[in-house]
């Protein structure tokens, strides 16, 4: 064992020292009296690892030792990320770990985990009928946990970097044609949620964003609405409405928090909707729970996504004689119509709240290809076929 040099205190807790072999080591005494060590080639590297250990210790999160299994790593990692991700996202992580990772890989020592073993795990999951998309999610999950294991100095490298996960097939996008949009809007006339459908198909707002929209976020005089939150269901109902488990959450990305320009048709439908809602509130009387929501249930509270689909949206599609499309396909419809009308992809990206214009271009490449063919025709017309 190489001799270590004298260490330095980091914020009064833990030590960092340089070993005689040139490597650096960080050490920390945990609240239970045990010691944990982290090694690295530079002082900055081990200082970062020490901060991670101290943060976990302060949060009463168990820090894995050096003889860890995949199961113990996943449990520790889930504890760490619980405060960093949305509740719904964490619940999905926990479910994937409990149902798939732990039964198949839980007893495997981290030192024995290889890329080959991961790829065999992915193949086994596919063989059981799991979709390529879900197996891809398992790969992303394990990659994140193993990245944390590197920070904790439990593994020398992230073997998930070397493993190939299946690439999910790109689903063919379902959208309404302009004629179908007209039939959809016509069938929605007089519907309690007529304004919601018109806003959805003209702006591409997500269902959760529409159901979380408040009147304070809507400026009808200037024809703009601001997306500030989304509503989603959480299994841990204690974080929201104890009866429904519905919670208001911040948008997933900064780009999702955005102003959305409203068409004049959307403005007219929202004005009519506000008047109808005032009458609805009078009928509800003391039962009305005023949360300032634009599209609440019949007593003012957030509407269940299942009710939106089953009670309102799907019956509307049937009345209109349209195929059974997902509500999210209204978002795809809005984007496709905008791009087909030669609206700038950058403008479409900002309206939809995509993180980058590259994502918009990739998502709607089928429309962009048609625009490129038109552009080539324009060049022929301009140059008169002379080249």
ZAVEXRO-848535 format. One record per residue (C-alpha): residue number from 1; residue in one letter; z, y, x. Coordinates in steps of 0.05 Angstrom, whole numbers, plus 5000, padded with zeros to 4 digits. Layout:
BEGIN
> num,residuo,Z,Y,X
> NUM,a,Z,Y,X $
...
END
This chain:
BEGIN
> num,residuo,Z,Y,X
> 1,x,5000,5000,5000 $
> 2,x,4978,5066,5033 $
> 3,x,5031,5117,5046 $
> 4,x,5030,5177,4999 $
> 5,x,5041,5248,5019 $
> 6,x,5091,5294,4987 $
> 7,x,5073,5311,4915 $
> 8,x,5074,5377,4876 $
> 9,x,5104,5391,4809 $
> 10,x,5055,5405,4752 $
> 11,x,5089,5451,4700 $
> 12,x,5156,5418,4718 $
> 13,x,5133,5349,4696 $
> 14,x,5097,5295,4735 $
> 15,x,5074,5297,4806 $
> 16,x,5007,5299,4843 $
> 17,x,5001,5273,4913 $
> 18,x,4947,5257,4964 $
> 19,x,4949,5187,4992 $
> 20,x,4937,5169,5065 $
> 21,x,4870,5138,5046 $
> 22,x,4846,5206,5020 $
> 23,x,4851,5190,4946 $
> 24,x,4895,5229,4899 $
> 25,x,4949,5201,4853 $
> 26,x,4986,5230,4793 $
> 27,x,5052,5201,4769 $
> 28,x,5092,5216,4706 $
> 29,x,5158,5189,4679 $
> 30,x,5151,5177,4604 $
> 31,x,5204,5190,4552 $
> 32,x,5223,5116,4553 $
> 33,x,5235,5118,4628 $
> 34,x,5172,5080,4648 $
> 35,x,5125,5107,4701 $
> 36,x,5050,5115,4694 $
> 37,x,5000,5129,4750 $
> 38,x,4929,5157,4751 $
> 39,x,4883,5156,4811 $
> 40,x,4821,5196,4830 $
> 41,x,4778,5223,4886 $
> 42,x,4797,5296,4876 $
> 43,x,4860,5334,4857 $
> 44,x,4825,5365,4797 $
> 45,x,4808,5296,4771 $
> 46,x,4879,5270,4774 $
> 47,x,4907,5336,4748 $
> 48,x,4864,5327,4685 $
> 49,x,4889,5256,4677 $
> 50,x,4961,5280,4686 $
> 51,x,4951,5332,4631 $
> 52,x,4924,5278,4585 $
> 53,x,4985,5235,4598 $
> 54,x,5034,5292,4589 $
> 55,x,5000,5313,4524 $
> 56,x,5004,5242,4497 $
> 57,x,5076,5237,4518 $
> 58,x,5095,5302,4484 $
> 59,x,5060,5278,4420 $
> 60,x,5100,5212,4423 $
> 61,x,5034,5174,4431 $
> 62,x,5042,5110,4472 $
> 63,x,5005,5113,4539 $
> 64,x,4973,5047,4556 $
> 65,x,4994,5009,4618 $
> 66,x,4947,4978,4668 $
> 67,x,4945,4908,4637 $
> 68,x,4917,4930,4571 $
> 69,x,4876,4893,4519 $
> 70,x,4822,4922,4476 $
> 71,x,4870,4919,4417 $
> 72,x,4925,4959,4451 $
> 73,x,4874,5009,4476 $
> 74,x,4845,5019,4406 $
> 75,x,4914,5029,4376 $
> 76,x,4932,5081,4428 $
> 77,x,4865,5115,4422 $
> 78,x,4870,5119,4346 $
> 79,x,4938,5152,4354 $
> 80,x,4909,5204,4402 $
> 81,x,4848,5222,4361 $
> 82,x,4884,5226,4294 $
> 83,x,4898,5300,4305 $
> 84,x,4829,5315,4332 $
> 85,x,4783,5291,4278 $
> 86,x,4778,5297,4202 $
> 87,x,4822,5251,4161 $
> 88,x,4761,5216,4131 $
> 89,x,4731,5206,4200 $
> 90,x,4796,5176,4226 $
> 91,x,4800,5129,4166 $
> 92,x,4729,5104,4183 $
> 93,x,4749,5094,4256 $
> 94,x,4811,5055,4235 $
> 95,x,4771,5012,4186 $
> 96,x,4717,4994,4238 $
> 97,x,4771,4977,4288 $
> 98,x,4812,4934,4240 $
> 99,x,4755,4897,4208 $
> 100,x,4707,4887,4267 $
> 101,x,4734,4906,4336 $
> 102,x,4804,4876,4335 $
> 103,x,4785,4807,4307 $
> 104,x,4728,4797,4356 $
> 105,x,4751,4834,4419 $
> 106,x,4825,4851,4409 $
> 107,x,4853,4799,4457 $
> 108,x,4803,4814,4513 $
> 109,x,4834,4847,4574 $
> 110,x,4800,4913,4590 $
> 111,x,4785,4887,4660 $
> 112,x,4747,4829,4630 $
> 113,x,4706,4871,4582 $
> 114,x,4633,4874,4604 $
> 115,x,4568,4903,4578 $
> 116,x,4544,4832,4566 $
> 117,x,4605,4818,4523 $
> 118,x,4594,4881,4483 $
> 119,x,4521,4864,4471 $
> 120,x,4541,4794,4448 $
> 121,x,4591,4827,4400 $
> 122,x,4536,4872,4372 $
> 123,x,4490,4812,4363 $
> 124,x,4545,4773,4327 $
> 125,x,4558,4831,4280 $
> 126,x,4484,4836,4264 $
> 127,x,4482,4761,4251 $
> 128,x,4537,4768,4199 $
> 129,x,4493,4816,4160 $
> 130,x,4522,4882,4185 $
> 131,x,4469,4937,4187 $
> 132,x,4442,4963,4252 $
> 133,x,4469,5032,4234 $
> 134,x,4541,5005,4227 $
> 135,x,4535,4966,4292 $
> 136,x,4512,5030,4325 $
> 137,x,4575,5064,4298 $
> 138,x,4616,5008,4330 $
> 139,x,4583,5023,4396 $
> 140,x,4598,5097,4391 $
> 141,x,4671,5081,4372 $
> 142,x,4681,5034,4432 $
> 143,x,4646,5083,4479 $
> 144,x,4695,5139,4459 $
> 145,x,4756,5094,4466 $
> 146,x,4733,5069,4535 $
> 147,x,4720,5140,4557 $
> 148,x,4793,5155,4541 $
> 149,x,4812,5091,4580 $
> 150,x,4777,5121,4640 $
> 151,x,4818,5185,4633 $
> 152,x,4880,5142,4631 $
> 153,x,4856,5107,4694 $
> 154,x,4856,5039,4659 $
> 155,x,4783,5024,4676 $
> 156,x,4739,5046,4733 $
> 157,x,4678,5055,4690 $
> 158,x,4656,5056,4617 $
> 159,x,4620,4990,4606 $
> 160,x,4593,5016,4540 $
> 161,x,4548,5061,4582 $
> 162,x,4513,4997,4606 $
> 163,x,4510,4962,4538 $
> 164,x,4451,4970,4492 $
> 165,x,4467,4980,4419 $
> 166,x,4415,4967,4364 $
> 167,x,4375,5027,4343 $
> 168,x,4379,5036,4268 $
> 169,x,4313,5038,4231 $
> 170,x,4293,5106,4206 $
> 171,x,4297,5104,4131 $
> 172,x,4237,5132,4094 $
> 173,x,4258,5198,4065 $
> 174,x,4257,5204,3989 $
> 175,x,4240,5273,3962 $
> 176,x,4217,5302,3896 $
> 177,x,4147,5330,3893 $
> 178,x,4138,5402,3866 $
> 179,x,4117,5373,3798 $
> 180,x,4179,5328,3797 $
> 181,x,4223,5387,3815 $
> 182,x,4195,5424,3754 $
> 183,x,4211,5363,3710 $
> 184,x,4281,5359,3741 $
> 185,x,4296,5432,3728 $
> 186,x,4268,5429,3658 $
> 187,x,4312,5369,3641 $
> 188,x,4372,5407,3669 $
> 189,x,4364,5466,3621 $
> 190,x,4428,5472,3580 $
> 191,x,4465,5421,3622 $
> 192,x,4536,5440,3641 $
> 193,x,4517,5435,3714 $
> 194,x,4447,5466,3708 $
> 195,x,4466,5520,3760 $
> 196,x,4491,5467,3809 $
> 197,x,4424,5430,3807 $
> 198,x,4384,5493,3816 $
> 199,x,4426,5516,3875 $
> 200,x,4422,5447,3906 $
> 201,x,4346,5440,3902 $
> 202,x,4333,5512,3924 $
> 203,x,4383,5517,3982 $
> 204,x,4394,5445,4005 $
> 205,x,4470,5453,4001 $
> 206,x,4508,5387,4006 $
> 207,x,4546,5359,3946 $
> 208,x,4613,5369,3980 $
> 209,x,4596,5442,3996 $
> 210,x,4575,5456,3924 $
> 211,x,4638,5425,3895 $
> 212,x,4682,5466,3944 $
> 213,x,4645,5532,3931 $
> 214,x,4689,5588,3904 $
> 215,x,4668,5649,3865 $
> 216,x,4698,5691,3921 $
> 217,x,4645,5661,3967 $
> 218,x,4588,5681,3920 $
> 219,x,4557,5751,3919 $
> 220,x,4508,5751,3861 $
> 221,x,4489,5824,3870 $
> 222,x,4464,5810,3941 $
> 223,x,4441,5739,3924 $
> 224,x,4481,5703,3977 $
> 225,x,4534,5648,3979 $
> 226,x,4576,5631,4040 $
> 227,x,4593,5559,4056 $
> 228,x,4665,5558,4082 $
> 229,x,4690,5489,4064 $
> 230,x,4673,5421,4035 $
> 231,x,4710,5375,3988 $
> 232,x,4719,5302,4005 $
> 233,x,4762,5243,3984 $
> 234,x,4817,5220,4029 $
> 235,x,4853,5153,4022 $
> 236,x,4915,5189,4047 $
> 237,x,4923,5230,3984 $
> 238,x,4987,5263,4011 $
> 239,x,4943,5311,4049 $
> 240,x,4913,5338,3986 $
> 241,x,4918,5329,3911 $
> 242,x,4966,5271,3902 $
> 243,x,4930,5247,3839 $
> 244,x,4859,5249,3864 $
> 245,x,4863,5248,3939 $
> 246,x,4812,5304,3942 $
> 247,x,4819,5352,4000 $
> 248,x,4785,5416,4022 $
> 249,x,4762,5412,4094 $
> 250,x,4729,5458,4144 $
> 251,x,4655,5447,4155 $
> 252,x,4641,5394,4208 $
> 253,x,4605,5442,4254 $
> 254,x,4602,5518,4265 $
> 255,x,4530,5517,4240 $
> 256,x,4552,5486,4174 $
> 257,x,4595,5548,4161 $
> 258,x,4539,5593,4140 $
> 259,x,4511,5645,4092 $
> 260,x,4459,5617,4043 $
> 261,x,4407,5662,4011 $
> 262,x,4400,5650,3936 $
> 263,x,4334,5652,3898 $
> 264,x,4331,5697,3837 $
> 265,x,4328,5635,3794 $
> 266,x,4392,5610,3825 $
> 267,x,4425,5678,3814 $
> 268,x,4406,5678,3740 $
> 269,x,4432,5608,3730 $
> 270,x,4498,5624,3765 $
> 271,x,4508,5686,3721 $
> 272,x,4498,5643,3659 $
> 273,x,4543,5589,3688 $
> 274,x,4599,5639,3701 $
> 275,x,4597,5663,3628 $
> 276,x,4598,5591,3603 $
> 277,x,4657,5575,3649 $
> 278,x,4697,5634,3621 $
> 279,x,4688,5604,3551 $
> 280,x,4707,5535,3578 $
> 281,x,4770,5564,3607 $
> 282,x,4791,5593,3540 $
> 283,x,4782,5525,3507 $
> 284,x,4824,5491,3561 $
> 285,x,4880,5542,3554 $
> 286,x,4943,5526,3593 $
> 287,x,4911,5462,3621 $
> 288,x,4863,5503,3662 $
> 289,x,4882,5502,3736 $
> 290,x,4847,5563,3764 $
> 291,x,4825,5548,3835 $
> 292,x,4766,5597,3832 $
> 293,x,4717,5539,3838 $
> 294,x,4645,5551,3817 $
> 295,x,4634,5478,3797 $
> 296,x,4702,5449,3777 $
> 297,x,4718,5394,3728 $
> 298,x,4734,5413,3656 $
> 299,x,4804,5437,3673 $
> 300,x,4787,5478,3736 $
> 301,x,4805,5427,3789 $
> 302,x,4757,5399,3842 $
> 303,x,4706,5351,3812 $
> 304,x,4703,5279,3835 $
> 305,x,4639,5263,3872 $
> 306,x,4634,5199,3831 $
> 307,x,4636,5240,3767 $
> 308,x,4581,5286,3792 $
> 309,x,4537,5225,3805 $
> 310,x,4554,5179,3747 $
> 311,x,4570,5227,3691 $
> 312,x,4520,5282,3705 $
> 313,x,4467,5272,3759 $
> 314,x,4441,5201,3746 $
> 315,x,4436,5210,3670 $
> 316,x,4397,5274,3685 $
> 317,x,4347,5236,3728 $
> 318,x,4339,5185,3673 $
> 319,x,4326,5240,3621 $
> 320,x,4274,5271,3667 $
> 321,x,4240,5204,3678 $
> 322,x,4251,5208,3753 $
> 323,x,4268,5152,3802 $
> 324,x,4341,5141,3820 $
> 325,x,4347,5185,3881 $
> 326,x,4411,5201,3919 $
> 327,x,4440,5270,3907 $
> 328,x,4430,5282,3982 $
> 329,x,4355,5274,3970 $
> 330,x,4357,5342,3935 $
> 331,x,4375,5370,4003 $
> 332,x,4315,5334,4034 $
> 333,x,4272,5360,3977 $
> 334,x,4293,5432,3991 $
> 335,x,4279,5425,4066 $
> 336,x,4212,5391,4055 $
> 337,x,4188,5444,4005 $
> 338,x,4210,5500,4051 $
> 339,x,4174,5472,4112 $
> 340,x,4112,5454,4072 $
> 341,x,4110,5527,4048 $
> 342,x,4108,5546,4122 $
> 343,x,4178,5574,4125 $
> 344,x,4200,5577,4199 $
> 345,x,4237,5514,4221 $
> 346,x,4289,5561,4252 $
> 347,x,4301,5593,4184 $
> 348,x,4305,5524,4151 $
> 349,x,4354,5501,4204 $
> 350,x,4401,5559,4190 $
> 351,x,4396,5551,4115 $
> 352,x,4411,5477,4119 $
> 353,x,4466,5485,4171 $
> 354,x,4436,5437,4221 $
> 355,x,4466,5441,4291 $
> 356,x,4399,5454,4325 $
> 357,x,4327,5469,4306 $
> 358,x,4308,5406,4345 $
> 359,x,4347,5364,4295 $
> 360,x,4310,5397,4237 $
> 361,x,4243,5385,4270 $
> 362,x,4261,5312,4283 $
> 363,x,4289,5300,4214 $
> 364,x,4227,5328,4179 $
> 365,x,4175,5308,4230 $
> 366,x,4130,5282,4174 $
> 367,x,4123,5353,4147 $
> 368,x,4114,5383,4216 $
> 369,x,4057,5335,4231 $
> 370,x,4020,5360,4169 $
> 371,x,4032,5432,4192 $
> 372,x,4004,5414,4260 $
> 373,x,3941,5386,4228 $
> 374,x,3934,5451,4189 $
> 375,x,3943,5490,4253 $
> 376,x,3887,5451,4286 $
> 377,x,3842,5467,4227 $
> 378,x,3860,5541,4233 $
> 379,x,3839,5540,4307 $
> 380,x,3773,5508,4288 $
> 381,x,3761,5563,4237 $
> 382,x,3780,5618,4286 $
> 383,x,3736,5592,4341 $
> 384,x,3678,5573,4296 $
> 385,x,3674,5503,4324 $
> 386,x,3647,5531,4389 $
> 387,x,3691,5488,4433 $
END
